[in-house]
Amino acid sequence: MTSKAIKRLLFVIPPYCMDYYAANAASSALPTFTIPYGILSMEAFLRRHAPAIEVDLLDLNLAASRIAGRSRDLRRDLWAVVRDRLKQPADVVGI
């Protein structure tokens, strides 16, 4: 059995404030509890200590805040963001 080296890693932060975005579509502020410190720390650690691995981050809370004001169906539009991002293959996806 051979192991494949990880070259690309994608962290996905699921949207957990959908009601907030729907209710505050005109606001550009994010609620403070949505900052994903754990994943951001892991991303920074890997960028520093494993530079051969390309690390990418898809924060669906940020995507939701950006499209909430102009979206008629926020869930559908977020799925479109995910589908578009997954067109760029990753060796590992962490959610």
KELUM-97859 format. One record per residue: y, x, z of N, C-alpha, C in turn; chain. Coordinates in Angstrom, 1 decimal. Layout:
    nc2    nc1    nc3   cac2   cac1   cac3    cc2    cc1    cc3 chain
      Y      X      Z      Y      X      Z      Y      X      Z     A
...
***
This chain:
    nc2    nc1    nc3   cac2   cac1   cac3    cc2    cc1    cc3 chain
   -1.2    0.8    0.0    0.0    0.0    0.0    1.2    0.9    0.0     A
    2.1    0.6   -0.9    3.3    1.4   -1.0    4.5    0.6   -0.5     A
    5.5    1.2    0.1    6.7    0.5    0.5    7.8    0.8   -0.5     A
    8.5   -0.2   -0.8    9.7   -0.1   -1.7   10.9    0.2   -0.9     A
   11.7    1.1   -1.3   13.0    1.4   -0.6   14.0    0.3   -0.8     A
   14.6    0.0    0.3   15.7   -1.0    0.2   16.9   -0.4   -0.4     A
   17.4   -1.0   -1.5   18.6   -0.5   -2.1   19.8   -1.5   -1.9     A
   19.5   -2.8   -1.9   20.5   -3.8   -1.8   20.1   -4.7   -0.7     A
   21.1   -5.0    0.2   20.9   -5.9    1.4   22.0   -6.9    1.4     A
   21.7   -8.2    1.5   22.6   -9.3    1.6   22.5  -10.0    2.9     A
   23.6  -10.1    3.6   23.7  -10.9    4.8   24.4  -12.2    4.5     A
   23.8  -13.3    4.8   24.3  -14.6    4.6   24.7  -15.3    5.9     A
   25.9  -15.7    6.1   26.3  -16.4    7.3   26.4  -17.9    6.9     A
   25.5  -18.7    7.5   25.5  -20.1    7.1   26.7  -20.9    7.6     A
   27.1  -21.9    6.9   28.3  -22.7    7.4   27.9  -23.6    8.6     A
   28.6  -23.3    9.7   28.3  -24.1   10.8   29.5  -24.9   11.3     A
   30.5  -25.0   10.5   31.7  -25.8   10.9   32.1  -26.7    9.8     A
   31.1  -27.4    9.1   31.3  -28.2    8.0   32.3  -29.4    8.3     A
   32.1  -30.0    9.5   33.0  -31.1    9.9   34.5  -30.6   10.1     A
   34.6  -29.4   10.6   36.0  -28.8   10.8   36.6  -28.6    9.4     A
   35.9  -28.1    8.5   36.5  -27.9    7.1   36.9  -29.2    6.4     A
   36.0  -30.2    6.6   36.3  -31.5    6.0   37.5  -32.1    6.6     A
   37.6  -32.0    7.9   38.7  -32.6    8.6   40.1  -31.9    8.5     A
   40.0  -30.6    8.3   41.2  -29.7    8.2   41.3  -29.0    6.9     A
   41.1  -29.7    5.8   41.1  -29.1    4.5   42.4  -28.4    4.1     A
   43.5  -28.9    4.6   44.8  -28.3    4.3   45.1  -27.1    5.1     A
   44.3  -26.8    6.2   44.6  -25.7    7.1   44.0  -24.4    6.5     A
   44.6  -23.3    6.7   44.1  -22.0    6.3   43.5  -21.3    7.5     A
   43.6  -21.9    8.6   43.1  -21.2    9.8   41.6  -21.5   10.1     A
   40.9  -20.5   10.5   39.5  -20.6   10.9   39.4  -20.8   12.4     A
   38.5  -21.6   12.9   38.3  -21.7   14.3   37.8  -20.3   14.8     A
   38.2  -19.8   16.0   37.9  -18.5   16.4   36.4  -18.3   16.7     A
   35.7  -19.3   17.0   34.3  -19.2   17.3   33.4  -18.9   16.0     A
   34.0  -18.9   14.8   33.2  -18.7   13.6   33.1  -17.2   13.2     A
   33.7  -16.3   14.0   33.7  -14.9   13.6   32.3  -14.3   13.9     A
   31.6  -13.9   12.9   30.2  -13.4   13.1   30.1  -12.0   13.5     A
   30.4  -11.7   14.8   30.5  -10.3   15.3   29.2   -9.6   15.1     A
   28.1  -10.2   15.3   26.8   -9.5   15.3   26.5   -9.0   13.9     A
   26.6   -9.9   12.9   26.4   -9.5   11.5   27.4   -8.5   11.0     A
   28.7   -8.7   11.4   29.7   -7.7   11.0   29.4   -6.3   11.6     A
   28.9   -6.3   12.9   28.5   -5.0   13.5   27.4   -4.4   12.8     A
   26.4   -5.2   12.4   25.2   -4.6   11.7   25.7   -4.1   10.3     A
   26.5   -4.8    9.6   27.0   -4.4    8.3   27.8   -3.0    8.5     A
   28.7   -2.9    9.5   29.4   -1.7    9.7   28.5   -0.5   10.0     A
   27.5   -0.8   10.8   26.5    0.3   11.2   25.8    0.8   10.0     A
   25.3   -0.1    9.2   24.5    0.3    8.0   25.4    1.0    7.0     A
   26.6    0.5    6.8   27.5    1.2    5.9   27.8    2.7    6.3     A
   27.8    2.9    7.6   28.1    4.2    8.2   26.9    5.1    8.2     A
   25.7    4.5    8.6   24.5    5.4    8.8   23.5    5.3    7.7     A
   23.6    4.4    6.8   22.7    4.2    5.7   23.5    4.0    4.4     A
   24.2    5.0    4.0   25.1    4.8    2.8   24.4    4.6    1.5     A
   23.1    4.9    1.5   22.3    4.7    0.2   22.0    3.2    0.0     A
   22.2    2.4    1.1   21.9    1.0    1.0   23.2    0.3    0.7     A
   23.2   -0.5   -0.4   24.4   -1.3   -0.7   24.3   -2.6    0.1     A
   25.3   -2.8    1.0   25.3   -3.9    1.9   26.4   -4.9    1.4     A
   26.0   -6.2    1.3   26.9   -7.2    0.9   26.9   -8.3    1.9     A
   28.0   -9.1    2.0   28.1  -10.1    3.0   28.6  -11.4    2.3     A
   27.9  -12.5    2.5   28.3  -13.8    2.0   28.5  -14.7    3.2     A
   29.8  -14.9    3.6   30.2  -15.8    4.7   30.5  -17.1    4.1     A
   29.6  -18.1    4.3   29.8  -19.4    3.8   30.9  -20.2    4.6     A
   31.2  -19.7    5.7   32.3  -20.4    6.5   33.7  -20.0    5.8     A
   33.8  -18.8    5.3   35.0  -18.4    4.6   35.0  -19.1    3.2     A
   33.9  -19.2    2.6   33.9  -19.9    1.3   34.2  -21.4    1.5     A
   33.7  -22.0    2.6   34.1  -23.4    2.8   35.6  -23.6    3.1     A
   36.1  -22.6    3.8   37.6  -22.8    4.1   38.4  -22.6    2.9     A
   37.9  -21.8    1.9   38.7  -21.6    0.7   38.6  -22.8   -0.3     A
   37.4  -23.5   -0.3   37.3  -24.5   -1.3   37.4  -25.9   -0.7     A
   37.6  -26.1    0.6   37.6  -27.4    1.2   38.7  -28.3    0.7     A
   39.9  -27.7    0.5   41.0  -28.5    0.1   40.9  -29.1   -1.3     A
   40.1  -28.4   -2.2   40.0  -28.8   -3.6   38.7  -29.3   -4.0     A
   37.8  -29.5   -3.0   36.4  -29.9   -3.3   36.2  -31.4   -3.0     A
   35.5  -32.1   -3.9   35.1  -33.5   -3.6   33.8  -33.5   -2.9     A
   33.0  -32.5   -3.1   31.6  -32.5   -2.4   31.4  -31.1   -1.9     A
   31.8  -30.8   -0.7   31.8  -29.5   -0.1   30.4  -28.9   -0.1     A
   29.4  -29.7    0.3   28.0  -29.1    0.3   27.6  -28.7   -1.1     A
   27.8  -29.5   -2.1   27.4  -29.1   -3.5   28.1  -27.9   -3.9     A
   29.4  -27.8   -3.6   30.2  -26.6   -4.0   29.7  -25.3   -3.3     A
   29.3  -25.5   -2.0   28.8  -24.3   -1.3   27.5  -23.9   -1.9     A
   26.6  -24.8   -2.3   25.4  -24.4   -2.9   25.6  -23.7   -4.2     A
   26.7  -24.1   -4.9   27.1  -23.4   -6.1   27.5  -21.9   -5.8     A
   28.2  -21.7   -4.7   28.5  -20.4   -4.3   27.3  -19.5   -4.0     A
   26.3  -20.1   -3.3   25.1  -19.4   -3.0   24.3  -19.1   -4.3     A
   24.2  -20.1   -5.2   23.5  -19.8   -6.5   24.1  -18.7   -7.3     A
   25.4  -18.7   -7.3   26.2  -17.7   -8.1   25.9  -16.3   -7.5     A
   25.9  -16.2   -6.1   25.7  -14.9   -5.4   24.3  -14.4   -5.6     A
   23.3  -15.3   -5.6   21.9  -14.9   -5.7   21.6  -14.5   -7.2     A
   22.5  -14.7   -8.1   22.2  -14.1   -9.4   22.2  -12.6   -9.4     A
   22.9  -12.0   -8.4   22.9  -10.6   -8.2   21.7  -10.3   -7.2     A
   20.6   -9.8   -7.7   19.4   -9.6   -6.8   19.7   -8.7   -5.7     A
   19.0   -9.0   -4.6   19.0   -8.2   -3.4   17.6   -7.9   -3.0     A
   17.3   -6.8   -2.4   15.9   -6.4   -1.9   15.6   -7.2   -0.7     A
   16.6   -7.4    0.2   16.5   -8.1    1.4   17.6   -9.0    1.6     A
   17.3  -10.3    2.0   18.4  -11.2    2.4   18.2  -11.6    3.8     A
   19.2  -11.4    4.6   19.2  -11.8    6.0   20.1  -13.0    6.3     A
   19.6  -14.0    7.0   20.4  -15.2    7.3   20.5  -15.3    8.8     A
***
